[in-house]
Amino acid sequence: MSEGLCGRCKVAAERDRAAVEAEWKAARDAAVAAARTAEAARPPQEVVAPF
């Protein structure tokens, strides 16, 4: 991915990529936590048999 870049550019690209991945993981973890909280607050639904 960073082939053809100079040393400084490679370091900067790797740092930027790590920052974006950390931001994405934080957003994903927040979304998972919000979904779990929402599901826990919702009362269980009654399942009706299809027959």
Helices and strands as residue ranges (DSSP letters): H 7-41
